[in-house]
């Protein structure tokens, strides 16, 4: 609507336009809040997935170190057994 058309409207018509705009604003605010909530939920899921992946990598490192230690222990036992024979 142009400025000229707005000036020709009666007060009641202007009030109706204002009410319609207010209702549309409220609807858009509600939609925005829903979209922001969905986004926050997705960001949290991505963050948790990243944390789980990091934890898995750290556990892999712990398991690798434990395996190396176990291998060394078994090698020492075999060597001592061979020396004892």
Secondary structure, DSSP 8 states (H G I E B T S, - for coil): --HHHHHHS-HHHHHHHHHHHHHHHHHHHHHHHHHHHHHHHHHHHHHHHHHHHHHHHHHHHHHHHHHHHHHHHHHHHHHHHHHH-
